[in-house]
């Protein structure tokens, strides 16, 4: 495992180290699926999901628990790509792609702590949304793809309303990701490919428009699983890159707001390569990466300190078949990882299980714990961690059959 100087994406405010335990999983909504979650600076957890009767939102407040679910949009027609973002001060935005009789439109609902959830804003065809960010001033940024016509960003600002910008016309590109801090500083991140190889591209946010795209790395092989996190203007990118030997390895690249881009760093040298990289940050400006290696049998994590670079990678957990890990930290050295796992020796080996592990500064990584206890295969979990070390993992899982089709419900488990 290699290191050097070269992360939900929500800001946190430093508080006290985490002390707690995982509570028993509880059902939040059914029938429901495709949950998204995020946390604000006060520890409130926002969740959105899809039901047959519409999109619903709810907020978990540490003092009172979950509120009453509120319907915020329509799922009666076709839809795809549900995304949620929450700012440090509690602004929120949800986006999805709606399809009616073959006509596509980008839809957005904004949340204000003063007025609650607003009405659906139909923006027409602005590209398929792949990520969303919202800042403390209420500005909203939706990055998307026009398929063979390039990368887009659709922006809402309080003084000018909605605007549209095409960042790149490249026909062969990956889904874009966006990482902005509370003030709006950061980048859109994507890859492009031609006959010569792959190019890692960024476009930096500006006062009104995003800057012209910049190539920050290139490779003859393919790239995958792009992820980005930004804190106080500093940004960490991670991605999977095909290197000689037909193996995919996890690569990271750091941007310092004062000094610019640092060289890319390979985070592991596994004989079997790696997959599913993800990244996040804490309130101190440290970054955390997580990935899977050893033929999908190990979850591995590493921490980046701006003053000294990447620390040695650590094994978070071992399992039969682990996928899609997510990582978040509370700002005091406590780190959480959640992932989906398939156990080959289980009576139902094709049934996805939800696991998590916690690392404290004094004890290191604990023993991974299975959070899903009810029968039924689970989907990829989401993870939200607040500044006090309270974590919320959410997932959807099969809860039976309805009219001959699988039915799903959304569960959650709290660490507190």
C-alpha positions as CSV (number, residue, x, y, z in Angstrom):
1,X,0.0,0.0,0.0
2,X,1.5,3.3,-1.1
3,X,1.2,6.8,0.2
4,X,2.5,10.3,-0.4
5,X,1.5,13.9,-0.7
6,X,-0.8,14.2,-3.3
7,X,-14.7,12.8,2.3
8,X,-22.5,12.3,1.5
9,X,-19.6,15.6,0.9
10,X,-21.0,17.6,3.8
11,X,-19.1,20.2,6.0
12,X,-18.9,19.6,9.8
13,X,-18.0,21.7,12.8
14,X,-15.6,20.4,15.4
15,X,-17.2,19.2,18.6
16,X,-16.5,16.2,20.9
17,X,-15.1,12.8,20.0
18,X,-17.6,10.1,19.2
19,X,-18.7,7.9,22.1
20,X,-21.6,5.6,21.4
21,X,-23.0,2.4,19.8
22,X,-25.1,1.3,16.9
23,X,-28.8,1.2,17.7
24,X,-31.0,-1.5,16.3
25,X,-32.2,-0.9,12.7
26,X,-35.7,0.5,12.4
27,X,-38.0,0.8,9.4
28,X,-38.4,4.4,8.2
29,X,-40.7,4.0,5.1
30,X,-42.4,1.3,3.1
31,X,-42.9,0.7,0.3
32,X,-40.0,2.9,-0.5
33,X,-36.5,2.8,-2.2
34,X,-33.6,4.8,-3.6
35,X,-32.9,6.8,-0.4
36,X,-30.4,9.7,-0.3
37,X,-29.2,11.3,3.0
38,X,-27.0,14.2,4.2
39,X,-26.3,16.1,7.4
40,X,-26.1,19.8,8.2
41,X,-23.9,21.6,10.7
42,X,-26.3,21.2,13.6
43,X,-26.5,17.4,13.3
44,X,-29.9,17.3,11.5
45,X,-30.1,14.4,9.0
46,X,-32.0,15.0,5.8
47,X,-33.4,12.0,3.9
48,X,-35.3,11.7,0.6
49,X,-36.6,8.7,-1.2
50,X,-39.1,7.4,-3.8
51,X,-42.4,5.8,-3.1
52,X,-45.1,4.7,-5.6
53,X,-47.0,7.9,-4.6
54,X,-44.1,10.4,-5.0
55,X,-40.8,11.6,-3.7
56,X,-40.8,12.1,0.1
57,X,-38.5,14.0,2.5
58,X,-38.0,13.8,6.2
59,X,-35.5,15.3,8.7
60,X,-34.1,13.6,11.8
61,X,-33.3,16.1,14.6
62,X,-31.1,14.8,17.5
63,X,-33.5,16.3,20.1
64,X,-36.8,14.9,18.7
65,X,-36.0,12.2,16.1
66,X,-37.8,11.9,12.7
67,X,-40.5,14.4,11.8
68,X,-43.5,13.8,9.5
69,X,-42.6,12.7,5.9
70,X,-43.5,15.4,3.3
71,X,-44.2,14.7,-0.3
72,X,-42.0,16.9,-2.5
73,X,-42.4,15.5,-6.0
74,X,-44.2,13.2,-8.4
75,X,-43.0,9.7,-9.3
76,X,-46.1,8.8,-11.4
77,X,-44.2,9.3,-14.6
78,X,-40.8,7.9,-15.3
79,X,-37.8,9.2,-13.4
80,X,-34.1,8.5,-12.6
81,X,-31.1,9.9,-10.8
82,X,-32.3,11.2,-7.5
83,X,-29.7,13.3,-5.6
84,X,-29.7,15.3,-2.4
85,X,-27.3,18.0,-1.0
86,X,-27.5,19.9,2.3
87,X,-25.4,22.9,3.3
88,X,-23.7,23.7,6.6
89,X,-26.5,26.0,7.6
90,X,-29.3,23.8,6.6
91,X,-30.2,24.8,3.1
92,X,-31.1,21.8,1.0
93,X,-31.8,20.8,-2.6
94,X,-33.1,17.7,-4.4
95,X,-32.9,16.9,-8.1
96,X,-34.0,14.1,-10.4
97,X,-34.7,13.5,-14.1
98,X,-38.3,13.2,-15.0
99,X,-39.6,11.5,-18.2
100,X,-43.1,12.1,-19.6
101,X,-44.0,10.5,-23.0
102,X,-40.3,10.4,-24.0
103,X,-39.7,14.1,-23.0
104,X,-37.0,14.6,-20.4
105,X,-36.8,17.4,-17.9
106,X,-34.5,18.3,-15.0
107,X,-36.5,18.9,-11.8
108,X,-35.3,20.5,-8.6
109,X,-36.9,21.2,-5.1
110,X,-35.1,23.5,-2.7
111,X,-35.4,23.6,1.1
112,X,-35.0,26.6,3.3
113,X,-34.9,26.5,7.1
114,X,-37.2,29.5,7.1
115,X,-39.9,28.3,4.7
116,X,-39.3,24.5,4.4
117,X,-39.6,22.6,1.1
118,X,-40.6,24.6,-1.9
119,X,-42.4,23.7,-5.1
120,X,-40.9,21.6,-7.9
121,X,-39.0,23.7,-10.4
122,X,-39.1,22.2,-13.9
123,X,-36.1,23.3,-15.8
124,X,-36.7,21.4,-19.1
125,X,-33.9,19.4,-20.7
126,X,-30.7,20.4,-19.0
127,X,-29.0,17.0,-19.2
128,X,-29.2,13.9,-16.9
129,X,-28.3,15.0,-13.3
130,X,-25.4,13.1,-11.7
131,X,-24.5,15.2,-8.7
132,X,-25.7,18.3,-6.8
133,X,-24.2,20.8,-4.4
134,X,-25.7,23.6,-2.3
135,X,-23.9,26.4,-0.5
136,X,-24.6,28.4,2.6
137,X,-26.0,31.3,0.5
138,X,-28.6,29.0,-1.1
139,X,-26.9,28.7,-4.4
140,X,-27.6,25.3,-6.1
141,X,-25.3,23.5,-8.7
142,X,-26.5,20.5,-10.6
143,X,-23.9,18.8,-12.9
144,X,-25.1,16.6,-15.6
145,X,-24.6,14.9,-19.0
146,X,-26.0,15.7,-22.4
147,X,-25.0,12.1,-23.4
148,X,-23.1,12.6,-26.6
149,X,-23.1,16.4,-26.3
150,X,-20.9,16.8,-23.2
151,X,-20.9,18.0,-19.6
152,X,-23.3,20.6,-18.1
153,X,-23.8,22.6,-15.0
154,X,-27.2,24.2,-14.1
155,X,-26.8,26.9,-11.4
156,X,-29.3,28.7,-9.2
157,X,-28.3,32.0,-7.5
158,X,-30.5,34.2,-5.4
159,X,-29.8,37.3,-7.5
160,X,-30.0,35.8,-11.0
161,X,-32.1,32.7,-10.8
162,X,-31.3,29.6,-12.9
163,X,-28.5,29.6,-15.6
164,X,-27.1,26.9,-17.8
165,X,-23.5,26.3,-18.8
166,X,-22.0,23.6,-21.0
167,X,-18.5,22.8,-19.6
168,X,-17.4,20.4,-22.3
169,X,-18.8,19.1,-25.6
170,X,-16.8,15.8,-25.4
171,X,-19.1,12.9,-26.6
172,X,-17.3,10.2,-24.6
173,X,-17.2,11.1,-20.9
174,X,-18.0,9.8,-17.4
175,X,-20.8,11.0,-15.2
176,X,-19.5,14.3,-13.6
177,X,-19.1,14.9,-9.9
178,X,-19.0,18.2,-8.0
179,X,-17.2,19.2,-4.8
180,X,-17.8,22.7,-3.3
181,X,-17.2,24.1,0.1
182,X,-19.7,26.3,2.1
183,X,-18.6,29.4,0.1
184,X,-18.9,27.8,-3.3
185,X,-15.2,27.2,-4.0
186,X,-14.3,23.9,-5.7
187,X,-14.5,22.0,-8.9
188,X,-16.6,19.8,-11.2
189,X,-14.7,16.6,-11.9
190,X,-15.2,14.1,-14.8
191,X,-13.2,12.1,-17.3
192,X,-13.1,12.1,-21.2
193,X,-11.8,9.5,-23.5
194,X,-10.5,9.3,-27.1
195,X,-8.4,6.9,-29.2
196,X,-5.3,8.0,-27.2
197,X,-6.6,7.3,-23.7
198,X,-8.4,8.9,-20.8
199,X,-8.2,12.4,-19.5
200,X,-9.1,13.5,-16.0
201,X,-10.8,16.9,-16.3
202,X,-11.8,19.7,-13.8
203,X,-13.6,23.0,-14.1
204,X,-13.1,25.4,-11.2
205,X,-16.0,27.4,-9.8
206,X,-16.0,31.2,-10.3
207,X,-18.0,34.2,-9.3
208,X,-20.5,33.7,-12.1
209,X,-19.3,30.9,-14.4
210,X,-17.1,27.8,-14.1
211,X,-13.7,28.1,-15.7
212,X,-12.6,26.4,-18.9
213,X,-11.9,22.7,-18.4
214,X,-8.4,21.7,-17.4
215,X,-6.7,18.3,-17.9
216,X,-5.1,17.4,-14.5
217,X,-4.1,13.8,-15.4
218,X,-4.1,11.4,-18.3
219,X,-3.6,7.7,-18.9
220,X,-3.7,5.3,-21.8
221,X,-6.1,3.1,-20.0
222,X,-9.7,3.5,-18.7
223,X,-10.7,5.3,-15.5
224,X,-13.7,4.7,-13.3
225,X,-15.5,5.5,-10.0
226,X,-14.6,9.2,-9.8
227,X,-15.1,11.0,-6.5
228,X,-14.4,14.5,-5.1
229,X,-14.4,16.3,-1.7
230,X,-13.7,19.9,-1.0
231,X,-13.0,21.8,2.3
232,X,-12.1,25.5,2.6
233,X,-11.0,25.7,-1.0
234,X,-8.8,22.6,-0.8
235,X,-9.9,19.6,-2.9
236,X,-9.1,15.8,-3.0
237,X,-9.9,13.7,-6.1
238,X,-9.9,9.9,-6.2
239,X,-10.5,7.5,-9.0
240,X,-9.9,4.0,-10.3
241,X,-7.3,3.8,-13.1
242,X,-6.4,0.8,-15.3
243,X,-2.6,0.4,-15.1
244,X,-0.3,-2.1,-16.8
245,X,-1.3,-5.7,-16.0
246,X,-5.0,-5.0,-16.6
247,X,-5.5,-4.1,-13.0
248,X,-7.4,-1.1,-11.7
249,X,-5.7,0.9,-8.9
250,X,-6.9,3.7,-6.7
251,X,-5.4,7.1,-7.5
252,X,-5.6,10.4,-5.6
253,X,-4.7,14.0,-6.5
254,X,-4.8,17.0,-4.1
255,X,-5.4,20.6,-4.8
256,X,-4.2,23.2,-2.3
257,X,-5.9,26.6,-2.7
258,X,-2.6,28.4,-2.1
259,X,-0.3,26.2,-4.2
260,X,-2.4,24.5,-6.8
261,X,-2.3,20.8,-7.8
262,X,0.0,18.2,-6.3
263,X,1.2,15.1,-8.3
264,X,-1.2,12.2,-8.4
265,X,-0.5,9.4,-5.9
266,X,-1.3,5.7,-6.1
267,X,-2.9,4.7,-2.8
268,X,-2.4,0.9,-2.9
269,X,-0.2,-1.6,-4.7
270,X,-2.5,-4.7,-4.3
271,X,-1.6,-7.6,-6.5
272,X,-5.3,-7.9,-7.4
273,X,-5.9,-4.2,-7.8
274,X,-8.7,-2.2,-6.2
275,X,-12.2,-0.9,-6.8
276,X,-15.0,1.3,-5.5
277,X,-12.9,4.3,-4.3
278,X,-14.7,7.1,-2.3
279,X,-13.5,10.2,-0.5
280,X,-14.6,12.6,2.2
281,X,-13.2,15.2,4.6
282,X,-13.5,16.3,8.2
283,X,-13.9,19.8,9.8
284,X,-10.1,20.1,10.2
285,X,-9.4,19.8,6.5
286,X,-8.1,16.3,6.6
287,X,-9.3,13.9,3.8
288,X,-10.2,10.3,4.0
289,X,-10.3,7.7,1.2
290,X,-11.7,4.2,1.2
291,X,-11.7,1.5,-1.4
292,X,-11.9,-2.3,-1.8
293,X,-9.0,-4.6,-2.7
294,X,-7.8,-8.3,-2.5
295,X,-10.5,-9.5,-4.9
296,X,-13.3,-7.6,-3.2
297,X,-12.5,-9.2,0.2
298,X,-11.0,-6.2,2.1
299,X,-12.2,-2.7,2.8
300,X,-9.2,-0.4,3.1
301,X,-8.9,3.2,4.2
302,X,-6.2,6.0,4.4
303,X,-6.1,9.5,5.8
304,X,-4.5,12.6,4.2
305,X,-3.1,15.4,6.4
306,X,-2.4,18.6,4.5
307,X,0.7,19.1,6.5
308,X,2.3,15.7,5.8
309,X,0.4,13.9,3.1
310,X,-1.1,10.4,3.1
311,X,-0.7,8.2,6.2
312,X,-0.3,4.4,5.8
313,X,-3.4,2.6,4.6
314,X,-5.3,0.5,7.1
315,X,-7.6,-2.5,6.7
316,X,-11.1,-1.6,7.9
317,X,-12.7,-5.1,7.5
318,X,-12.4,-8.3,5.6
319,X,-15.4,-10.2,4.1
320,X,-16.4,-12.4,1.2
321,X,-17.6,-9.8,-1.3
322,X,-17.6,-6.2,-0.3
323,X,-18.7,-3.3,-2.5
324,X,-19.5,0.4,-2.5
325,X,-17.9,1.6,0.7
326,X,-18.7,5.1,2.0
327,X,-16.6,7.1,4.4
328,X,-17.1,10.1,6.7
329,X,-15.4,11.6,9.8
330,X,-16.5,13.8,12.7
331,X,-13.5,16.2,12.8
332,X,-12.0,14.8,16.0
333,X,-10.4,11.7,14.5
334,X,-13.4,9.3,14.6
335,X,-14.0,7.8,11.2
336,X,-17.0,5.8,10.0
337,X,-17.2,3.4,7.0
338,X,-20.4,1.7,5.7
339,X,-20.7,-0.8,2.9
340,X,-22.7,-3.6,1.2
341,X,-21.4,-7.2,1.7
342,X,-22.4,-10.6,0.3
343,X,-21.4,-13.5,2.5
344,X,-20.7,-16.7,0.5
345,X,-21.4,-19.0,3.4
346,X,-24.7,-17.4,4.3
347,X,-27.9,-19.4,3.8
348,X,-28.8,-16.7,1.3
349,X,-25.4,-15.7,-0.3
350,X,-27.0,-13.4,-2.9
351,X,-28.7,-11.3,-0.2
352,X,-26.8,-8.0,0.4
353,X,-25.9,-7.2,4.0
354,X,-25.2,-3.7,5.4
355,X,-22.0,-3.4,7.5
356,X,-20.2,-0.6,9.2
357,X,-17.0,0.0,11.2
358,X,-15.8,2.8,13.4
359,X,-12.2,4.0,14.0
360,X,-11.4,6.1,17.1
361,X,-8.0,7.9,17.7
362,X,-7.3,5.8,20.7
363,X,-8.4,2.3,19.7
364,X,-8.1,2.2,15.9
365,X,-10.6,0.2,13.9
366,X,-13.2,-1.8,15.9
367,X,-14.8,-5.1,14.7
368,X,-17.2,-4.5,11.8
369,X,-20.8,-4.8,12.7
370,X,-23.8,-5.9,10.6
371,X,-26.5,-3.3,10.8
372,X,-29.2,-5.1,8.7
373,X,-31.1,-7.6,10.9
374,X,-34.4,-8.1,9.1
375,X,-34.6,-10.6,6.2
376,X,-34.3,-9.4,2.7
377,X,-31.5,-8.3,0.4
378,X,-30.3,-4.7,0.8
379,X,-29.2,-2.0,-1.6
380,X,-26.1,0.2,-1.2
381,X,-26.2,2.2,2.1
382,X,-25.8,5.9,2.6
383,X,-23.8,7.4,5.4
384,X,-24.1,10.7,7.2
385,X,-21.9,11.8,10.2
386,X,-22.2,14.9,12.2
387,X,-19.7,17.0,14.2
388,X,-20.5,15.2,17.5
389,X,-19.7,11.8,16.2
390,X,-23.3,10.7,15.6
391,X,-23.7,8.6,12.4
392,X,-26.8,7.6,10.4
393,X,-26.6,4.7,8.0
394,X,-29.7,4.2,5.7
395,X,-30.5,1.5,3.2
396,X,-33.4,0.0,1.3
397,X,-34.1,-3.7,1.4
398,X,-36.6,-6.3,0.1
399,X,-39.5,-6.6,2.5
400,X,-41.6,-9.2,0.6
401,X,-43.8,-9.3,-2.5
402,X,-46.7,-7.1,-3.6
403,X,-48.9,-8.2,-6.5
404,X,-46.1,-10.6,-7.7
405,X,-43.3,-8.0,-7.6
406,X,-40.6,-7.3,-4.9
407,X,-41.5,-4.6,-2.4
408,X,-38.8,-2.5,-0.6
409,X,-38.6,-0.6,2.6
410,X,-36.1,1.9,3.9
411,X,-34.3,1.2,7.2
412,X,-31.8,3.2,9.3
413,X,-29.4,2.7,12.1
414,X,-28.0,5.4,14.4
415,X,-24.6,5.5,16.1
416,X,-25.0,7.6,19.2
